Amino acid sequence: MAGCRDWTVVVASLLVLQRPSGLTAGAADEDAQCSSTSAPGCREGFSSSWRPLHSLGASNVALAELLGCGDAARAQDLATYCRVTRPVQAAEVCGFGRSFEEWLGSQRGQGGSGSPGDEAGCWRRCLFGTPDLHPFGVAPAADANAGLHINFVPLPREGYRSAPFLDGRTRAHGVEACTYQLPSALLEEWASAEQADSKADAAGGRRAPGFIFHLSHTASTLLARALGEVPGTLVLREPFMVRWMATSLAGARGQASVLQGVWRSPLLPVLSRRYHDSETVIVKTSSVALRFMRSALEATSGARAVFMYSGLRTHLAVCLARPKDLFPGDLYDGLGVKSKLFETYKAGSDAFQGLSIAERMVLLWMKRMLFVLGLAKAREEQVLLLRMDDFLEKPSRRLVDVAEFFGLPLSSKVADTITEGRTFKEYAKDSSVPWNGTIQATLLQGRAEAFADDIAKGLAFADKLLAEHGGVAKRLKAFIDQ
């Protein structure tokens, strides 16, 4: 993966561990199995429904022991994990008799994607059969010419619910003692093979993931948490790999093929993993990943994306309190929006650098809004615009709207239960902090008053720009004073 060679997060190296004594290899519950290899969702040779960690009925501490990770100072061999989680039907063809490191060494110079009946296919199914191995970071390979390794942590289903975001903080919600590594090139190769297989899955009715893209601080996390309460959903909140790729490929300006390439593999196959084929995956990206919205919508015809935003006035009130969260200039420049306005105000230009923080925020808001509005116009059925204040004022009604947009069955009664429950009473990043719509409105009002002068200057700058650029004004005028 040529664009992804420079990121480093130092974590444990891969060592070989022995299988823990007393562990029954291949034991599995019937819920995780296919009755035959010809059953729906089963691929030739073994079940595609790999055994999920939650079916073991063990705590994260107990899982660490089962997986041979009781000593946090020791790194782990993926073979132990795969033996513990393989389904009964896979026991004969997927023995995992040698360590992952040994197998990897035997593959130098060979293709490693594999088919379901061979060793490479077994490793691939272990990784892609469930979402339980979650990528949370990167590390340089011991061989400088070998690129990067992707770090994975076992994250059971409950961990996806409890982790506020799926980045480095994920480890505390998973089997923290366990870390596995996979070469980035091999992950891309396996993901490409999964992408080919997923075409058959889509033809069989497997739903494409849905997405939540957003401006910063627009209650998108609240929406994602609420959707996580809807039966039949698996919600991924700001997965590490999407943010990592988005920021690292910031220099790929105008190179749509680069973004589309990494989206199709490895991102989309990793994001599409689920516990059951009937599950709907909803991916809430980080705000810096907005450029991937086009790739997400183009990758599959069934893909749908909600875009959460605030009008400019509200956006300034919220974001002026967090100037360090300013949208990165290289990502701003990379958005494919054609206008003389953004040629004049490139991020590195004297014109841009001479602006106040509020004025920069105006331009950053304008370009992102135009980017999304362009996609919404071209792909009307695939994009739903949702304004933050509308969602907070009518949470139950809007939750039903979003669920319907994603094809999720949600009654008004169940939506009321969700929006009147715990999710709407706690701060997402710290459950000890109380939160509700009234508190949010009070905070917003306070910020509007505290930054009134800066907001007024920002809006005056926006009026000036709209007066000079009629095409921009035509598309954005209705969104300014919200």
URMOQUI-V158601 format. One record per residue. N is the residue number from 1. RES is the residue in one small letter. OMEGA is omega in degrees with one decimal (none if undefined). Layout:
N;RES;OMEGA
N;RES;OMEGA
This chain:
1;m;-168.3
2;a;-176.2
3;g;-168.0
4;c;-173.2
5;r;-167.7
6;d;-174.0
7;w;178.5
8;t;168.1
9;v;-171.9
10;v;176.7
11;v;-175.5
12;a;175.5
13;s;-177.4
14;l;175.8
15;l;-179.0
16;v;176.3
17;l;176.6
18;q;176.4
19;r;-178.9
20;p;-178.6
21;s;177.0
22;g;-178.3
23;l;178.3
24;t;-178.0
25;a;171.8
26;g;177.6
27;a;-175.0
28;a;175.2
29;d;-174.3
30;e;-179.2
31;d;-175.9
32;a;-172.4
33;q;167.4
34;c;-178.7
35;s;175.7
36;s;-177.9
37;t;177.6
38;s;-179.2
39;a;178.9
40;p;178.3
41;g;179.6
42;c;177.6
43;r;-176.4
44;e;173.3
45;g;177.6
46;f;-177.4
47;s;174.4
48;s;-179.3
49;s;-179.4
50;w;-173.7
51;r;179.1
52;p;-177.6
53;l;-176.8
54;h;179.0
55;s;177.9
56;l;177.3
57;g;-176.7
58;a;174.8
59;s;178.1
60;n;177.5
61;v;179.0
62;a;177.3
63;l;178.4
64;a;177.3
65;e;180.0
66;l;-177.0
67;l;177.7
68;g;-176.4
69;c;-177.8
70;g;178.0
71;d;-174.8
72;a;-179.2
73;a;-178.1
74;r;175.3
75;a;-169.2
76;q;176.6
77;d;-178.0
78;l;-178.0
79;a;179.2
80;t;178.0
81;y;-175.9
82;c;176.6
83;r;-179.0
84;v;-171.4
85;t;-178.1
86;r;177.1
87;p;-179.0
88;v;-176.4
89;q;-176.9
90;a;-170.9
91;a;-176.7
92;e;-175.7
93;v;-179.5
94;c;-177.7
95;g;-175.3
96;f;-176.7
97;g;176.4
98;r;-176.7
99;s;177.5
100;f;179.8
101;e;177.8
102;e;178.9
103;w;-178.2
104;l;178.4
105;g;-180.0
106;s;-175.8
107;q;-177.6
108;r;178.3
109;g;179.1
110;q;173.5
111;g;-175.2
112;g;-177.5
113;s;173.5
114;g;172.6
115;s;-171.6
116;p;-177.1
117;g;-177.9
118;d;-172.7
119;e;179.6
120;a;178.6
121;g;177.8
122;c;177.6
123;w;-178.8
124;r;-179.6
125;r;177.3
126;c;-179.3
127;l;-173.0
128;f;-177.5
129;g;174.9
130;t;174.9
131;p;-166.8
132;d;173.7
133;l;-173.3
134;h;176.8
135;p;-176.2
136;f;-179.3
137;g;178.3
138;v;177.5
139;a;176.4
140;p;176.1
141;a;178.9
142;a;175.6
143;d;-175.9
144;a;-179.3
145;n;-175.3
146;a;177.9
147;g;-175.1
148;l;169.0
149;h;174.4
150;i;-179.5
151;n;-179.4
152;f;173.5
153;v;173.9
154;p;-178.7
155;l;179.1
156;p;-175.2
157;r;-178.6
158;e;177.9
159;g;176.3
160;y;179.6
161;r;-171.6
162;s;-178.4
163;a;-179.5
164;p;177.8
165;f;-174.3
166;l;177.1
167;d;-179.2
168;g;178.5
169;r;-178.5
170;t;-173.0
171;r;-179.0
172;a;-179.2
173;h;179.4
174;g;176.9
175;v;-166.4
176;e;-177.7
177;a;-176.0
178;c;172.7
179;t;177.4
180;y;-179.6
181;q;179.2
182;l;176.9
183;p;-177.0
184;s;179.7
185;a;179.4
186;l;176.5
187;l;179.3
188;e;179.8
189;e;178.9
190;w;179.6
191;a;177.6
192;s;177.6
193;a;176.4
194;e;179.4
195;q;177.7
196;a;178.6
197;d;-175.4
198;s;177.0
199;k;176.5
200;a;177.9
201;d;-179.9
202;a;178.6
203;a;179.2
204;g;175.4
205;g;178.6
206;r;-173.4
207;r;175.8
208;a;176.8
209;p;170.4
210;g;-173.9
211;f;170.6
212;i;172.3
213;f;-171.4
214;h;162.9
215;l;-178.4
216;s;173.9
217;h;179.9
218;t;-179.7
219;a;179.5
220;s;177.6
221;t;176.9
222;l;177.4
223;l;-179.5
224;a;178.7
225;r;178.5
226;a;178.3
227;l;177.4
228;g;176.7
229;e;179.3
230;v;-179.1
231;p;176.0
232;g;179.0
233;t;167.7
234;l;-174.4
235;v;177.5
236;l;-176.7
237;r;177.2
238;e;179.8
239;p;-174.5
240;f;-171.8
241;m;-179.6
242;v;178.4
243;r;179.8
244;w;-180.0
245;m;-176.8
246;a;-177.6
247;t;-177.7
248;s;178.6
249;l;-179.2
250;a;-179.2
251;g;-178.8
252;a;-175.0
253;r;177.2
254;g;-178.2
255;q;-176.9
256;a;-178.2
257;s;178.2
258;v;179.3
259;l;179.1
260;q;-179.3
261;g;-178.9
262;v;175.8
263;w;-179.0
264;r;177.1
265;s;19.3
266;p;-167.2
267;l;-172.9
268;l;177.8
269;p;177.8
270;v;-178.9
271;l;-175.0
272;s;-179.9
273;r;-177.9
274;r;-178.0
275;y;177.6
276;h;179.4
277;d;-178.8
278;s;-178.9
279;e;173.6
280;t;178.1
281;v;174.7
282;i;-178.5
283;v;173.8
284;k;-176.7
285;t;170.5
286;s;-175.2
287;s;-178.8
288;v;-177.5
289;a;-173.8
290;l;-176.7
291;r;178.9
292;f;-177.8
293;m;178.6
294;r;-179.8
295;s;-179.4
296;a;-178.0
297;l;-178.0
298;e;-173.6
299;a;179.6
300;t;-177.1
301;s;-178.5
302;g;-177.6
303;a;177.3
304;r;-177.2
305;a;169.2
306;v;175.4
307;f;179.6
308;m;-174.6
309;y;169.1
310;s;170.8
311;g;-172.5
312;l;-178.9
313;r;179.6
314;t;179.8
315;h;179.2
316;l;-179.9
317;a;-179.3
318;v;-169.0
319;c;177.2
320;l;176.1
321;a;-177.9
322;r;-175.6
323;p;179.0
324;k;179.7
325;d;-178.5
326;l;-179.9
327;f;-174.5
328;p;-177.6
329;g;-179.3
330;d;176.0
331;l;174.5
332;y;178.7
333;d;-175.8
334;g;178.9
335;l;-175.8
336;g;177.8
337;v;-177.9
338;k;176.7
339;s;176.4
340;k;179.0
341;l;-175.5
342;f;169.8
343;e;178.2
344;t;-175.1
345;y;170.2
346;k;-172.0
347;a;-177.2
348;g;-175.2
349;s;175.6
350;d;-179.4
351;a;-179.5
352;f;-177.0
353;q;179.6
354;g;-178.3
355;l;172.6
356;s;177.7
357;i;-179.3
358;a;179.9
359;e;175.5
360;r;178.7
361;m;177.5
362;v;-179.6
363;l;179.6
364;l;177.1
365;w;-177.6
366;m;-174.7
367;k;178.3
368;r;178.0
369;m;179.2
370;l;177.6
371;f;-177.4
372;v;179.8
373;l;175.8
374;g;178.0
375;l;-178.8
376;a;179.2
377;k;-177.9
378;a;-174.5
379;r;-171.8
380;e;-177.0
381;e;-176.2
382;q;-174.1
383;v;174.4
384;l;177.5
385;l;-178.8
386;l;-179.3
387;r;-175.1
388;m;-175.3
389;d;176.7
390;d;178.3
391;f;-177.9
392;l;178.5
393;e;-177.6
394;k;-171.3
395;p;-177.7
396;s;-179.0
397;r;-178.2
398;r;176.3
399;l;175.8
400;v;178.9
401;d;-178.8
402;v;178.9
403;a;178.3
404;e;179.2
405;f;179.4
406;f;179.4
407;g;-179.3
408;l;176.5
409;p;-180.0
410;l;178.6
411;s;177.3
412;s;-179.9
413;k;178.8
414;v;177.6
415;a;177.0
416;d;179.6
417;t;-179.7
418;i;-174.3
419;t;175.1
420;e;-175.1
421;g;-172.0
422;r;-177.0
423;t;-177.3
424;f;-180.0
425;k;-178.8
426;e;175.9
427;y;-172.2
428;a;-175.0
429;k;179.9
430;d;-174.1
431;s;178.4
432;s;-178.8
433;v;179.8
434;p;179.9
435;w;168.6
436;n;-176.1
437;g;179.8
438;t;177.6
439;i;179.5
440;q;-179.7
441;a;178.7
442;t;177.9
443;l;-178.9
444;l;178.7
445;q;178.4
446;g;179.3
447;r;177.7
448;a;178.4
449;e;-178.2
450;a;-176.6
451;f;-175.1
452;a;-178.2
453;d;180.0
454;d;178.2
455;i;-179.9
456;a;178.7
457;k;177.8
458;g;179.3
459;l;176.9
460;a;176.6
461;f;178.0
462;a;178.2
463;d;179.0
464;k;-179.5
465;l;-179.8
466;l;178.2
467;a;-178.2
468;e;-174.9
469;h;-174.0
470;g;-179.8
471;g;177.5
472;v;-179.5
473;a;-178.0
474;k;-176.6
475;r;-171.2
476;l;-171.7
477;k;-176.2
478;a;-175.8
479;f;-172.2
480;i;-168.0
481;d;-179.3
482;q;none
